[in-house]
Amino acid sequence: MIDLHSHSTASDGCYSPSALIRKAVASGLSVLALTDHDNCSGLMEAQEEAARQGIIFVPGVELNIDWPTGEFHLLGLALKTLSPSLRDVIAFLEDGRRQRNEQMAEKLRENGVDINLDELRGAFDTQELGRPHFAAMLVQKGYVKTRQQAFDKYFAKGRPCFVDKAGSDLSVAVAAIKDSGGIPVQAHPLSMFVSWGKIPEKLLEVQAAGVMGLEAWHPGARISEAERLEELAHSMGIIATGGSDFHGEKVRSDRKLGFSSGGLKIKDSFFYDEPLPLVNKTRGSEDLSFRI
């Protein structure tokens, strides 16, 4: 089993980077990528624990991209270092995220919801807060019954507490990942909210910007959709990957390490057998070593 998309407390996950590695080993994984949102601060800790635990670690990141429809996230997989250009992109996105959280908290207070960011940080022990944490806190405080109700009432686009995310230019983010020795892969492409009739055209546009892979298998896609996306990736000559987008049980209890669309195990061929493999089989996982 492998997993090429997961999160730790370095962004908005529930497990520390080292605890996440230990959980991956206990879950039977042989390969794990840590891809925190707009953040690489957990990579060294995770890499050191992975060496102790004997699991192949893929250093990564997940960047928010400015996009006209839905949302666009870009994974950077197999990073070798944190280049100056990637540092700049991360700093821009982190500042935007902080401002967004402050604005959402203020909007909630204006709508009669008693909440503050220090309370959220204390409840979730994470460096990067987001809408899922706000939604979970609203459930805990009894303002709504479910996280989905929180989104429907407060945080979805057009609702009173919605605030747009800051996003990097796609070409700038792609260049930053490549400057860092990584492979840019589009995460959960169905989040673009583009019809199936237009997806091939949009994916070609994304490929032309330098994106080298597509996360075909993601819990947000049905099995039939994941299979279709995998076929599209292969027809375009780019990498197909799979991930759980695991954050931890306190944030997304429905997502499990090593499992993706339809609850199926993630195929290890996404790591070992792709036309642009993430590991050099003649040298092993040392090729994935991340250095600050």
Backbone hydrogen bonds, N-H to C=O, Kabsch-Sander energy under -0.5 kcal/mol:
donor,donor_aa,acceptor,acceptor_aa,energy
2,I,266,I,-0.7
3,D,31,V,-1.0
4,L,242,G,-1.7
7,H,246,F,-2.3
9,T,15,Y,-2.1
11,S,8,S,-1.9
13,G,8,S,-2.9
14,C,247,H,-3.0
20,L,16,S,-2.7
21,I,17,P,-1.7
22,R,18,S,-2.1
23,K,19,A,-2.3
24,A,20,L,-2.3
25,V,21,I,-2.3
26,A,22,R,-2.4
27,S,23,K,-1.6
28,G,25,V,-1.6
29,L,24,A,-2.5
30,S,1,M,-2.9
31,V,1,M,-0.9
32,L,56,I,-2.2
33,A,3,D,-2.4
34,L,58,V,-1.4
35,T,6,S,-2.8
35,T,33,A,-0.6
38,D,62,E,-3.1
39,N,36,D,-1.0
43,L,40,C,-1.5
46,A,42,G,-2.2
47,Q,43,L,-2.7
48,E,44,M,-2.4
49,E,45,E,-2.0
50,A,46,A,-2.6
51,A,47,Q,-1.9
52,R,48,E,-1.6
53,Q,49,E,-2.2
54,G,50,A,-1.4
55,I,50,A,-1.8
56,I,30,S,-2.3
58,V,32,L,-2.8
60,G,34,L,-1.3
61,V,76,G,-1.1
62,E,36,D,-2.4
63,L,74,L,-3.0
65,I,72,F,-2.8
66,D,168,S,-2.7
71,E,191,S,-2.4
72,F,65,I,-0.6
73,H,187,A,-0.5
74,L,63,L,-2.8
75,L,73,H,-0.5
75,L,185,V,-3.4
76,G,61,V,-2.7
77,L,75,L,-0.6
77,L,183,I,-2.4
78,A,59,P,-0.7
79,L,59,P,-2.3
80,K,180,S,-3.2
81,T,180,S,-1.5
82,L,291,R,-0.7
83,S,81,T,-0.9
87,R,83,S,-2.5
88,D,84,P,-2.0
89,V,85,S,-1.9
90,I,86,L,-2.6
91,A,87,R,-2.5
92,F,88,D,-2.2
93,L,89,V,-2.3
94,E,90,I,-3.0
95,D,91,A,-2.1
96,G,92,F,-1.8
97,R,93,L,-2.3
98,R,94,E,-2.3
99,Q,95,D,-2.1
100,R,96,G,-2.1
101,N,97,R,-2.5
102,E,98,R,-2.1
103,Q,99,Q,-2.1
104,M,100,R,-2.7
105,A,101,N,-2.5
106,E,102,E,-2.0
107,K,103,Q,-2.4
108,L,104,M,-2.4
109,R,105,A,-2.1
110,E,106,E,-2.1
111,N,107,K,-1.1
111,N,108,L,-0.6
112,G,109,R,-1.6
113,V,108,L,-2.7
114,D,112,G,-0.6
115,I,113,V,-1.0
120,L,116,N,-1.6
121,R,117,L,-2.8
122,G,118,D,-2.2
123,A,119,E,-1.7
124,F,120,L,-1.9
125,D,121,R,-2.2
127,Q,9,T,-2.5
128,E,11,S,-3.2
129,L,127,Q,-0.6
133,H,130,G,-0.9
134,F,130,G,-1.8
135,A,131,R,-3.0
136,A,132,P,-2.3
137,M,133,H,-2.2
138,L,134,F,-2.1
139,V,135,A,-1.6
140,Q,136,A,-2.3
141,K,137,M,-2.2
142,G,139,V,-1.1
143,Y,138,L,-2.0
144,V,138,L,-1.2
150,A,146,T,-1.5
151,F,147,R,-2.1
152,D,148,Q,-2.8
153,K,149,Q,-2.4
154,Y,150,A,-2.8
155,F,150,A,-1.3
156,A,151,F,-2.9
159,R,156,A,-2.6
161,C,154,Y,-2.1
162,F,159,R,-1.7
168,S,64,N,-2.6
173,A,169,D,-2.4
174,V,170,L,-2.7
175,A,171,S,-2.1
176,A,172,V,-2.1
177,I,173,A,-2.3
178,K,174,V,-2.4
179,D,175,A,-2.7
180,S,176,A,-1.1
181,G,178,K,-1.9
182,G,177,I,-2.6
183,I,77,L,-2.7
185,V,75,L,-2.9
186,Q,213,G,-2.5
187,A,73,H,-2.6
191,S,188,H,-2.2
192,M,189,P,-1.9
193,F,190,L,-1.8
198,K,195,S,-1.4
199,I,195,S,-1.3
202,K,198,K,-2.3
203,L,199,I,-3.0
204,L,200,P,-1.9
205,E,201,E,-1.6
206,V,202,K,-2.3
207,Q,203,L,-2.7
208,A,204,L,-2.2
209,A,205,E,-0.8
209,A,206,V,-0.6
210,G,207,Q,-1.9
211,V,206,V,-1.6
212,M,184,P,-2.4
213,G,184,P,-0.9
214,L,239,I,-2.6
215,E,186,Q,-3.0
216,A,214,L,-1.6
216,A,241,T,-1.0
217,W,241,T,-1.9
218,H,216,A,-0.6
221,A,218,H,-2.5
226,A,222,R,-2.8
227,E,223,I,-2.6
228,R,224,S,-1.7
229,L,225,E,-2.4
230,E,226,A,-2.5
231,E,227,E,-2.1
232,L,228,R,-2.1
233,A,229,L,-2.5
234,H,230,E,-2.2
235,S,231,E,-2.3
236,M,232,L,-1.6
237,G,233,A,-0.6
237,G,234,H,-0.7
238,I,233,A,-2.4
239,I,212,M,-2.4
241,T,214,L,-2.4
243,G,217,W,-2.3
244,S,5,H,-0.7
245,D,5,H,-1.6
246,F,5,H,-1.2
251,V,248,G,-1.2
252,R,248,G,-2.8
255,R,252,R,-1.6
259,F,256,K,-2.0
260,S,264,L,-2.9
263,G,260,S,-2.2
264,L,261,S,-1.9
266,I,258,G,-2.5
270,F,267,K,-1.4
271,F,268,D,-1.6
272,Y,268,D,-2.4
273,D,269,S,-1.7
274,E,269,S,-0.5
278,L,271,F,-0.9
280,N,284,G,-0.5
281,K,279,V,-0.8
283,R,280,N,-1.8
284,G,280,N,-3.0
286,E,283,R,-0.5
287,D,284,G,-1.6
288,L,285,S,-2.2
289,S,286,E,-1.5
291,R,80,K,-2.2
